[in-house]
């Protein structure tokens, strides 16, 4: 009997998509900001699929069972069922945090003085996105109606994907791209400037600095990267280190206001049974896309998608 109960409990847990405000598995986001497992799509030729990629708590290691919090997908939910040229939007939350980069087994890789060897975790997440895109196209969704999007490391992933696989999808939407820590504030970019700040970063952590520069250069070398990129100057991660986006062919950048309001309205972040002003969070600039006022930019997102399908 105990064995049977254990098996039933295991099955219940393994099928859980949502627990205490955290989304645990991949699936389509609902308008109520939950996630429904599966890839069922009615009338796929008349759907627009946005694949949303979460950030990472670590640069290269695996984080089993971690995905995204419900407050981080509310604004994605606001795009669902919006119609463009007779085609309705669906948003797929893609959990891809449970595997690691090739050098993650070396606990000290962050302090490495040599270039990264093998595939970084973001490279592997790009590959997983490509596999997912192929699944959607096999289901009948036209490739130009599929869009990659993501926040933080997921935002950088979006830029990496579009620079390598432009022809596979319609475009991408990146929110506050960053994956190497609080570079903007830690290295005092506002005081010493981007060049000096990144020189100091490279002196302290030459391996990660080389990897970041290589990723950015690979993106910049692409002939066309059709991405709508949002940045905020007060983002502690890379808010003052995002001007390189202006050099990328095809990228349209939107710089969010200098403060923590949008169109004169303060931003509230909502969880399950709580809410707070975004200015009270540890890094409000990095999380502006989670404030409900960010829906002010929905028309920009919809117009961008319309221009690509």
Rosetta blueprint (number, residue, H / E / L):
1 X L
2 X H
3 X H
4 X H
5 X H
6 X H
7 X H
8 X H
9 X H
10 X H
11 X H
12 X H
13 X H
14 X H
15 X L
16 X L
17 X L
18 X E
19 X E
20 X L
21 X L
22 X E
23 X E
24 X L
25 X L
26 X L
27 X E
28 X E
29 X E
30 X L
31 X L
32 X L
33 X L
34 X L
35 X E
36 X E
37 X L
38 X L
39 X L
40 X L
41 X L
42 X L
43 X L
44 X H
45 X H
46 X H
47 X E
48 X E
49 X E
50 X E
51 X E
52 X E
53 X E
54 X L
55 X L
56 X L
57 X L
58 X L
59 X L
60 X L
61 X L
62 X L
63 X L
64 X L
65 X L
66 X L
67 X L
68 X E
69 X E
70 X H
71 X H
72 X H
73 X L
74 X H
75 X H
76 X H
77 X H
78 X L
79 X L
80 X L
81 X L
82 X L
83 X E
84 X E
85 X L
86 X L
87 X E
88 X E
89 X E
90 X E
91 X E
92 X E
93 X E
94 X E
95 X L
96 X L
97 X L
98 X L
99 X L
100 X L
101 X L
102 X L
103 X L
104 X L
105 X L
106 X L
107 X L
108 X L
109 X H
110 X H
111 X H
112 X L
113 X L
114 X L
115 X L
116 X L
117 X L
118 X L
119 X L
120 X L
121 X H
122 X H
123 X H
124 X H
125 X H
126 X H
127 X H
128 X H
129 X H
130 X H
131 X H
132 X H
133 X H
134 X H
135 X H
136 X H
137 X H
138 X H
139 X L
140 X L
141 X L
142 X L
143 X H
144 X H
145 X H
146 X E
147 X E
148 X E
149 X E
150 X E
151 X E
152 X L
153 X H
154 X H
155 X H
156 X H
157 X H
158 X H
159 X H
160 X H
161 X H
162 X H
163 X H
164 X H
165 X L
166 X H
167 X H
168 X H
169 X L
170 X L
171 X E
172 X E
173 X E
174 X E
175 X E
176 X L
177 X L
178 X L
179 X L
180 X L
181 X L
182 X L
183 X H
184 X H
185 X H
186 X H
187 X L
188 X L
189 X H
190 X H
191 X H
192 X H
193 X L
194 X H
195 X H
196 X H
197 X H
198 X H
199 X H
200 X H
201 X H
202 X H
203 X H
204 X H
205 X L
206 X H
207 X H
208 X H
209 X H
210 X H
211 X H
212 X H
213 X H
214 X H
215 X H
216 X H
217 X H
218 X H
219 X H
220 X H
221 X L
222 X L
223 X L
224 X L
225 X L
226 X L
227 X E
228 X E
229 X E
230 X E
231 X E
232 X E
233 X L
234 X L
235 X L
236 X L
237 X L
238 X L
239 X L
240 X L
241 X L
242 X L
243 X H
244 X H
245 X H
246 X H
247 X H
248 X L
249 X L
250 X L
251 X L
252 X E
253 X E
254 X E
255 X E
256 X E
257 X L
258 X L
259 X L
260 X L
261 X E
262 X E
263 X L
264 X L
265 X E
266 X E
267 X L
268 X E
269 X E
270 X E
271 X L
272 X L
273 X L
274 X L
275 X E
276 X E
277 X E
278 X H
279 X H
280 X H
281 X L
282 X L
283 X L
284 X L
285 X L
286 X L
287 X L
288 X H
289 X H
290 X H
291 X L
292 X H
293 X H
294 X H
295 X H
296 X H
297 X H
298 X H
299 X H
300 X H
301 X H
302 X H
303 X H
304 X H
305 X H
306 X H
307 X H
308 X H
309 X L
